[in-house]
Amino acid sequence: MPFALYLLALAVFAMGTSEFMLAGLVPDIAASVGVSIGTAGLLTSAFAVGMVLGAPAMAAITRRWPARTTLLGCLIIFAACHVVAATAETFSVLFATRVVAAVANAGFLAVALSTATRLVAPNLKGRALAILLSGTTIAMIAGVPAGALLGAALGWRATFWAVALLCIPAALGILTGIRLQQPRGTRGEAGDGPSLAFEVAQLRKPSLFAAMLLAALVNGGTFAAFTFLAPVVTETAGLGRVWIPVTLVLFGIGSFVGVSAAGRLSDQHPRGLLEVATPLLLVGWTLLAVLAGYPVALLVMVLLLGVLAFAVGSTLIARVLYAASAAPTMGGSYATAALNIGAAAGPAIGAIALENSSNLGAVWAASALTALALTVMLPTLRVVAPRVPKVEAAT
C-alpha cells in the first residue's frame, strides 16, 4: 500500500479525535463559557450537520483543484479552527469554529476518499478505505481517551490545542508525500472529464443510492448505540464510571479489527461478507439489549459489535465508492455524506428512544435500524455488491 495512504490516515486520526472528543468535555465547556450542558451538547450536532452539508459542497467547489491543494487547505483551516476554539471566550465563537471545522473535515475526507482509491489498483478500494478509516478507529481507541485525560488534567482548551498540533505533521506529510498523478478529467484537470451535472446525476443509479442508504442505516444504528453506552454501563450493568472509557476503548479496538478485516475481504467478497456479518450485527445488538445487565456479557458484546458494525459499515462505504466510480471528484463526498447522515441521525434517534423507554432504548434503536438495513439489503444485494472483476498485473 502506498505510504501516502498512511499520511492521509494520520490526518483522519486528528479529525476523528476532534469529532468524538467532546463526549468527555461537554460539562467543562459548559461551565467555562456559561451555558447549560444541553446547550453545550449542540456542539456535537453542529459538527455532524457541518459534515453532512460540507462534503458535497466542498467537493463541488474544489473539484477542479489539485487533490494536494484541497487536502492541505482543508487541514490548515481545520487546525486554525481549533486554535480559535482553544482561545474562545463565548459559546457563539466556539459553535462557529465547530461548524467551520466540520465543513473542512468533510471536504478533506471527501477528497481523501477519492484520492485513496486512485492511489491503488481499481479492485483494491476496500483495502485503501480500511487504511484511511483506521485513523478514525485508532482515534476511538487512543485519541479520544487521551483527549479526555488531557482535558481532565489541563482543561478542555488543552485538548483543542493538542488536535491543532497533531495537524502539523499530517500537513507536512501531505505537502511532501502526496504526489498523485491525476487521471485526465479529474481533480486538477480541466479537460474532458465529466461535468458536475453528470456526477450529481450518478445519484440516480440504483447501486449508488442503495449503497448510500444502507451505509446511512447501518452507521446510524452504530452511532445511536455508541453515543449512549455510558448509561448502559453505569446504570444497566451497574459498573462504576471508570468502566465507561474502558467500554469505549473495547468498542474502538473492535472497530479497528472490523475495518481491517473488511479491508481484506470487501473487495473480492463483498456479498459474502454482507450476507454473513449483517444478520450477525442484528443479532448482536439484540443480544446486547438483552444481556446488558451482565457486566462480562456487556463487555464481550461491545467488543464483538465493534468488529461487526465497522466491518459492515466500512464495506458499505466501499460499495458507495465502487458505485460512484463514474463520479471521480464527487464520489468521495457521497461516501462521506452517507457515513455522516448516519452519524447525525443515529444519535438523534437514539436520544428519542432513550427518553421514551429505558437506558437500553438507544440499543433497541440500533437493532431497529439494522433490521431495516437488512430488509433493504436482501432484494438489492446483487446491485450493491456485484462481483468485482480481478485486475491482471501488468507484464
N, C-alpha and C positions, 0 to 999 in steps of 0.2 A: 504494500500500500504506500502511496506517495507520502513523504514526510509533511507536505503541505496540509494534508488532512488533519494531522495531529496539531498543527498550528491553529487551524480553524477550531478544533475541539477545545483548545486552551481558552479561546475567546468565548466559546459556548459555555465553558465551565464558569467563567467570571459572570456571564449574563445569567446563567442558571442559578448561581448563588444569590444574585441580586433579586431574582424573581421570587425565590422561596424564602429568603432570609427574614422577611417581615413577620413571619409566623411567630417568632420568638421576640420580636422587638416592638410590637404594637403598643403594649402598655407603657413602655418607657417613652416612646414617641408621643403618645397622647399626653402624658404628664409634662413633657418638655415643651410642647407647642400649645398647650392649653385647650385641648379638645377632648371629647369623650372617646372611650375605647372604640365604640361603634363607628364614630366618625373617622378615627384613625384607620380603621379597617377598610375604609373606602380606598385607601392607597393600593391595596391588593386588587380591588375591582378595576381601578383606573389603569393599572398596569396590564391586566388581562384584556380590557377593551382596546387599549392602545395597540396591543399585539395583533388583535383580530383586524382592526381597521388599518393598521400601519403596514402589514405585509403586502397586500395588493397595491396600496397607494405608493409605497416606496419602490416596489418592483416596477410599476408603470413609469414612475418619474425617472428612475435611473436605468431603464432597460437598455439604453444605448451608451451607457458609461462603461468603461473597463471594470471588470469584476474587482480588481485590486483597489481601484479608486473608491468604489462604493463600499467595500468591506472596511477599508481604513477610515473613510469618512464617518460611517455609522458607528464604528468603535470609538472614535475620538469624541463624537457627540455623546455617546453613552457614558464615557468616562467623565466628560465635563459635567453632565447632569448629576453625577454622584458627588463631584466636588462642590457644586452649588447646594445640593441637598445636605451635605455634611455641615455646611455653614448656615443653613436656613434657620430663621427665627420664627417664621409663620407657617401655618398649615397650608395656606394657599400656594406659597412658593414650593413647598415640599410636594404638594399634589401636582403642580405643573411639571416639576422635574420627573415625577414618575410617569406621567403621560408621554413626555418627550423621550425619556429613556426607553419606554416601551416601543415607541414608533421606531427609534433607532435600532433596538433589539430585533424587532420584526423585520426591518429592512436588511439587517445583517444576516439573520437566519434564512430569509427567503433567498438571498443571493448565495449564501454559503451552501444551501441545499442544492441549488442548481450547479454551483461550481464543483462541489464534491462529486457529483455524478459525471462531470466532464473530465475529472482527473483520473477516472478509472475506465475500464472496458465497459461497453454498453450493458453487459449482463452481470455487472457487479455493483449495481446501485445499492442493493441491500447491505453489502459489506461496507461501502463508503458511508452509508447512512448510520450504520452501527458505530463506526468510529466517531462520527460527528456527534451523535446523540450520547455517546459515552461521557462527553463533557457535562451534560445535564445530569446523568445518573451519578457521576462522581461528585457533582455539586450537592446532590441529595445525601450522599454518604459522608462527605468530608466538609464541603464548603459551608453548608447550612449549619451543622453543629458547631463548626469553628466560628462562624459568624455570631451564633448565639453566645458562645463563651466569651468572644471578644467584646460583644455588646455588654454582657454582664460585668466584665472586668473594667472596661474603659468607657462604657457608654455607647449608645446606639450610633452616634456620629462616627466613632472609630470604625464601625463595620462598613459604612459608606466610603470612608477613606480607603479601607483595605480593598474594596471592589475596584475603586478607581486605580489603585496601584497595580492590581492584577492585570489591568488592561494594557499596561505599558509593555511588558514582554510579548503579549499577544499582538499588539500593534507592530512592534519591531519585527516579529516573526512574519506577519503578513506582508510587511513592507519589503522584506528581504527574501521571503520564501515562496510567495505566490508568483509563479512565472507561467501562467496558463496561456497556452496557445489557443486562441478563440476560434471555434468553427465559424465559417462565413455566415453572416446574418444574425449572430448572437451578440452578446454584450461587447461593446467597443467596435462594432462593425455596422456601418450604416448602409450596407449593400442590399442584397436581395433577400434578406431574412423576412420572416413572417411579420405582418403588421400587428399592432396591438389589438385591433378588432378581431383578427384571425385567432390570436392567442386567447383572448377572452371567450371567443366562440367555442373553444375547446371544452368549456364548462358544460356544454350541451351533450358531450359524449357520455353515453350511459356508463362506461367503465370508469371515467373520471368522477362523475357525480356520485356513483355508488361507493367508490373508494373513499371519497371525502366524507360522505355521510357515515359510513361505517367507522372511519377513523375518529370522527367527532363523537359518535355514540360511545365507543369503547374508551376513549380518553376522558369523556365526560364522566363515565362511571368510575374510572380510576381516580380522578381528582375529587369527585364527590366524597368517596370514602377516605382518601388520603388526607383531605383538608380537615376532617372531623374525627381523626383517630384518637386525639387526646382524650375526649370524654369517654371513649370506649375503653381506653387503657386504665384511666383512673377511677371511673365510676362503675362501668360494667364488670371489668376484670378485677377491680379493687386494688390495683397496683399503685405505688407511690409515683409522684410526679417525675422522679428521676428516671422512670421507665419510659417516659414519653420520647425523649431523644433516642433511647435505645431502640424503641419500636420503629421510629422513623429511619434510623440507620439500617435496621434489618430490611425494611422495605426498599431502601436505596441499594443495598447490596443485591437484593433480589432483582431490582430493576436493571442493574448493571449486567448481571448474569443473563437476564432475559434479552436485553438488547444485543449482547454478544452472541448468544445462541441464534437469535433471529438473523443476525448478520451472516452467519454460516449457512443458514437453511433457506432464507426467504427469497433468494434469487432464483434457485433452481427447483425448490419445493414449496412454493408459497401456498398452494392449495392444500397440501397435506398438513402443513403447519397450522393453517387457519381452521381446517376441519377438526383437528385434534385439540388445539390449545383453546379455541374459543368456547366450546362446551365445558372444558375443564375450568375455564375462568368463571363461567356462570355458576358452576358447582362450587367453586372456591369462595365466591362472595356469599353464597347462600350458607355454606358451612361456617364462614366467619361470623355471620349474624347469629347462627345457632349456638356456636361454641365459644363466643367471645367472653363468656363468664368464667372460662377456664384459662388461667394465665398461660400455661405452657402451650395449649392448643392455639391461643391467640397469637403468640409469638411465632410459632411454626407456620400458621396460616398466613400471617403478614409477609413472612419471607417468601413463601411459595407464590402468593398473589403478586408480589413484586415481579417475580420471574414471568408469570403468565401474562400479567397486564401489559408489561412492556414488550414482551415477545410479540403479542398480538398487535399492540398499538404501533410499534415500530415497523412491523411487517405491512400494516395497512398504510402507513405513511410512505413506505417504499412503493407500494402499489399506486399511490397517488402520483409519485414521480414517474413511474413507468407509463401510466395512463396519460400523463401530461408531456410526454416526450416531444410532441409537436409544438409545444409552447416553451421554447428554450429559455426565455427570460422571465416568464410568469409562472412556470411550473413550481418553482420553489415557494412562491407566495401562496399557491393553492395548498401545498402541503402544510405550510406554516399556519394558514388560516384554519384548516381542518383541525390541526392539533390544538390551537388556542381557542377555537369555538368550544371544544370540549373542556378546556381548562377554565374558561369563563363560565359556561353554563353549568358544568358539573357541580361546583361548589354552591351555586345559587339553588340548584335543585336539591342538593344535599341539605342546605340550610332550611328550606321549606319542609323537607321530610323530617328533619331534626325537631323543628318547632311543633310539628303536628303528631309526633309519635315519641318513641323512646330515644335513648342515646344511640341506638342502632339504626335510626331512621336513614342516615346517610349511607350506611352499608346496604340496607334494603334498596335504596335508590340506585346504588351501583349494580345490584343484581337486576333491577328492572331495566336499566339502560343496556346492560349486557345482553339480557334476554331479547330486547328489541333489536339490538345489533345482530344477534344470531338469527332472528326471524327474517331480517332484511338480507342477511348474508346467504342463506340457503338457496334462494332462487337466483341470486346474482353472482355466485362464486365463479362460474365459468367466465363471466365477463370481467370480474375484478381480478381474478388470478389465472389468466391463461398460461399455457406452457411457455416458458421463456426460452427462446432459441439459444443454443450454445454458440459462442463466437470462437471460431477456429483461430488458433495462434498464427501470426504471420510467419512465413518461412522465407 
